[in-house]
Structure formats: C-alpha cells, structure tokens
Amino acid sequence: MAIQRPHFAVIGGDVAYDNGLIPCACAWDGWLQIWESEARVDGKYLIPLVFSVGNHDLGANDNNNGALDGMFRSCDPSLPSHAMPPFLSWFPAQTMTTGEDNNKTTRVRPVCARTTLRKHKLPTVVNLWMLDTAYAVSPAANVDFVNINMNVPAGEIDMINMAVYHVPLYTSVRSSFQSSKYLRDIWVPSIFDKYNFSVCFENHAHSYKRTLPLRNSTVVPPGDHQGGTVYVGDGKMGVAGQGIPTLEEITTPAENNIFAHNGVQYHFFLVRLVAAVEGGWHMNLTMINNKGLVFDSTTIR
C-alpha cells in the first residue's frame, strides 16, 4: 500500500482486535509497530490514519441500538474500569473550538467527549463520513448526525459524499445478507439515497464485493441522471484463519442481482479523485490484492 504513496489511509474497523479491553491494549503495540515500520513513503513519511469503528474495537455486537451509551456517560479517564477503549483514547480524530472571535482555541476533544461518528472534509471536493453500525449509537443517531452536518438541502449535489462503516449493507456473503436489513431500511433512504452518496466502503465480512450503482436497493439503469451509490468492500485486508468465507459461500454476479464483481481476495482500495473535462470530479477506484496486483477497478462519476 505504501508504494502507492497515499495522502492518508482509512481502515473500516477491527484494527488491532483488542475488543476494547484495557488488559488487551498491548495488541495495539504490535499493530502500530507493524504500521510504523511498513507504512512509510520512501522510508520517511508515516501515512496518517483514519478509523471507523468495528465490533473488535469496542467489544460489542452491532445492532445493539446504543447499548454502549452507558460507557460514554460513565467515562472517567482516571479509573481503568470507566476508561474509554484504546480505540477512542489513543486516536482522538476530533477537535473542538472554544472562545470567541480572536480568542478562539482549537484543541483535541477530551476523551470523554469523543464519539464514534465523524465527518472529515477534503476542501471543496469530498465529505468523508465515518459512521457507526449500531455499536455505540443507534442507526437513527447516525441519520441525525448526517442531517445536522451535511449543510446542503436533501438531494442537492454539493460535494462528493463517501461513507466508511463496518457492517456491510450489501454483503456478498449469502448467509449474512439478511442480517443487515435493519441498516438498509434506515440508512439507504435517509442517508445514501437522500444525499446522493457516490460510494460506501463496507467491511466486517472478510470477502470482496462491488455492487452496481444502487438506489432504493435496486440497480440504477445506465444513463439515469440521478445516478446511484456504489457499495464496495466487505473488508478483507489482514485476517486469516477459520471462518473466512470461501468462493462457494459468496454470491456470483449475475444479471438478476446487484453485484458487479465479487471474490475472496485480500485487498485494499486505491482511491483517486480526477478533475473531469466537463467540470466536477471523477473518482477512480483501483482494487489491489496482497500480491500488489490489480484485480478490479471502476470509475464513479
């Protein structure tokens, strides 16, 4: 990945597999040691990180409708039993501004004021939304967060909107597809269709998929001026072992389903924004496996 010289890297949860347990915080030492030694550009510049939250970061299952809210309410960094998980303690990712006019000060948020929901803005081009598939907050709380922070009327195309989250809405793993219906029912009409999201990066299932452009969970016909959202991922970068889906367990792309490309390759995505001749931007996605070979690619307009 570092050979591609990215400006930053995004990981969609389940980073060090510490499960939010303070005694397992040493798992981060091993993970960061790998990152610091391998993820450098020309051996000098360490690639910055952006995380979304997964089950193995907080030690929780999805779809608990904010059952971990108590963790935030009882947060006390002076007490190990009430400390935030290392995922939130060590990677602040959020700032806060205090004061007025010329006396404004921006600093990292205190640990007990951090959340799992974030919006990162690449100036004039991209809104990158880091969402939470119902680990620490409910699906509806994600909708409220996007509505409050979008800053454009529903349906108006202002910036390229991209989302990263853990549990896939449209996994290629057949046995898991219905388990995320609760997210599809809420997020698709209220976030991704409403605000014309271009692409969503999904994780958790340890396979690979790319859908055709979708609106209302239906393939958008070619030439449709409204466009649709492409869902890519299913999250397979470093995990191996028992329980990893095989080719026989995933849906094969066909004329009667939503998939354009599926597989079980270990992979990462190279995302490039390219200025379009007619104005605006195109997004080029290149999917690269663990041997450095491109096995899929697409352009999102």
Secondary structure, DSSP 8 states (H G I E B T S, - for coil): -GGG--S-EEE-S--S--TT-GGGTHHHHHHHHHHHHHSEETTTEE--EEE---HHHHT--S--SSTTHHHHHT--TTSGGG---HHHHS----EEEES-GGG-EEEE--GGG--S-EEEEETTTEEEEE--SSSSS-HHHHHHHHHHH--S-TT---SEEEEE-SS-SS-SBGGGGGGGHHHHHHHIIIIITTTT--EEEE-SSSSEEEE--EETTEE--TT-TT--BEEEE---SS--STT---GGGB----TTSSEEEEE---EEEEEEEEE-TTSSEEEEEEEEETTS-EEEEEEE-
